[in-house]
């Protein structure tokens, strides 16, 4: 995992979104909240706060859930892309067309709603 920038740490500490698992509505959440770098740009994990996702240890398949959790990278991309603005997505849509990927994931999972 890439080290978090000071700016990203500040957002994580102050934004209520980062206080619970982004997949909590699915149930089965267990363990500590971890931060996942979801998107890759230029061969590196993107460290902008909008690309980070709070995921419990079970849904991140870490700690006691290593090799036995419910890690689903596609769902994590779906959540991050649904929360992102078009400008944010455009800024990293070079080798991977994340705008097209967002359309595909919305057709598959619907619109992500934090309050669902």
C-alpha positions as CSV (number, residue, x, y, z in Angstrom):
1,X,0.0,0.0,0.0
2,X,1.2,3.4,-0.9
3,X,1.8,5.9,2.0
4,X,-1.1,8.4,2.4
5,X,-0.3,12.0,1.8
6,X,-0.9,14.6,4.6
7,X,-3.8,16.0,2.6
8,X,-5.5,12.6,2.3
9,X,-4.9,11.9,5.9
10,X,-6.7,15.1,6.8
11,X,-9.7,14.3,4.7
12,X,-9.9,10.8,6.2
13,X,-9.8,12.2,9.7
14,X,-12.5,14.8,9.0
15,X,-14.9,13.3,6.5
16,X,-17.6,11.2,8.1
17,X,-17.7,8.9,5.0
18,X,-14.3,7.4,6.2
19,X,-15.7,6.3,9.6
20,X,-17.5,3.2,8.4
21,X,-17.1,0.5,5.7
22,X,-18.3,1.7,2.3
23,X,-19.9,-1.7,1.9
24,X,-21.7,-1.7,5.3
25,X,-25.2,-2.0,3.7
26,X,-24.2,-5.4,2.3
27,X,-23.7,-6.7,5.9
28,X,-21.0,-9.0,7.2
29,X,-18.7,-6.1,8.2
30,X,-16.1,-7.1,10.7
31,X,-12.7,-5.9,11.9
32,X,-11.0,-2.5,11.7
33,X,-11.6,0.1,9.0
34,X,-8.8,0.0,6.4
35,X,-8.2,2.5,3.6
36,X,-7.9,1.0,0.1
37,X,-6.2,2.8,-2.8
38,X,-8.7,1.8,-5.5
39,X,-7.5,3.2,-8.8
40,X,-4.2,3.0,-10.6
41,X,-2.8,5.7,-12.9
42,X,0.6,5.7,-14.5
43,X,1.4,2.4,-12.9
44,X,0.9,3.8,-9.3
45,X,-1.9,3.8,-6.8
46,X,-3.7,7.2,-6.9
47,X,-3.5,9.0,-3.6
48,X,-6.2,11.6,-4.1
49,X,-8.8,11.4,-1.4
50,X,-11.6,10.7,-3.8
51,X,-9.9,7.5,-4.9
52,X,-9.6,6.1,-1.4
53,X,-12.2,3.9,0.1
54,X,-12.9,2.9,3.8
55,X,-13.3,-0.8,3.8
56,X,-13.6,-3.1,6.9
57,X,-11.1,-5.9,7.3
58,X,-13.6,-8.5,6.1
59,X,-14.4,-6.7,2.8
60,X,-10.7,-5.9,2.3
61,X,-9.7,-9.5,3.0
62,X,-6.9,-8.5,5.4
63,X,-5.9,-9.2,9.0
64,X,-7.8,-12.3,10.3
65,X,-9.8,-12.5,7.0
66,X,-6.7,-12.9,4.8
67,X,-7.7,-15.3,2.0
68,X,-11.2,-15.6,3.5
69,X,-12.9,-12.2,3.3
70,X,-15.1,-10.7,0.6
71,X,-12.7,-8.6,-1.4
72,X,-14.4,-7.4,-4.6
73,X,-12.2,-4.9,-6.4
74,X,-14.9,-4.2,-9.1
75,X,-17.4,-3.1,-6.4
76,X,-14.7,-0.9,-4.9
77,X,-14.1,0.7,-8.2
78,X,-17.8,1.2,-8.7
79,X,-18.2,3.0,-5.4
80,X,-15.2,5.3,-6.0
81,X,-16.3,6.1,-9.6
82,X,-19.9,6.8,-8.5
83,X,-18.7,9.3,-5.9
84,X,-16.2,11.0,-8.3
85,X,-16.9,14.1,-10.4
86,X,-16.5,13.9,-14.2
87,X,-13.4,16.2,-13.9
88,X,-11.8,14.0,-11.3
89,X,-12.4,10.9,-13.6
90,X,-11.1,12.8,-16.7
91,X,-7.9,13.6,-14.9
92,X,-6.8,10.0,-14.7
93,X,-8.6,8.5,-17.7
94,X,-5.7,8.0,-20.1
95,X,-4.7,4.3,-20.5
96,X,-7.9,3.2,-18.8
97,X,-11.1,4.9,-19.8
98,X,-12.6,5.2,-16.3
99,X,-15.6,7.2,-17.6
100,X,-16.6,4.2,-19.7
101,X,-15.9,1.9,-16.8
102,X,-18.2,4.0,-14.6
103,X,-21.0,3.6,-17.1
104,X,-20.5,-0.2,-17.3
105,X,-20.4,-0.5,-13.5
106,X,-23.5,1.6,-13.0
107,X,-25.3,-0.6,-15.6
108,X,-24.2,-3.6,-13.6
109,X,-24.7,-2.4,-10.0
110,X,-26.8,0.8,-10.2
111,X,-25.9,4.2,-8.7
112,X,-24.0,3.9,-5.4
113,X,-25.8,5.8,-2.6
114,X,-23.9,6.2,0.7
115,X,-27.2,6.2,2.6
116,X,-28.5,2.9,1.2
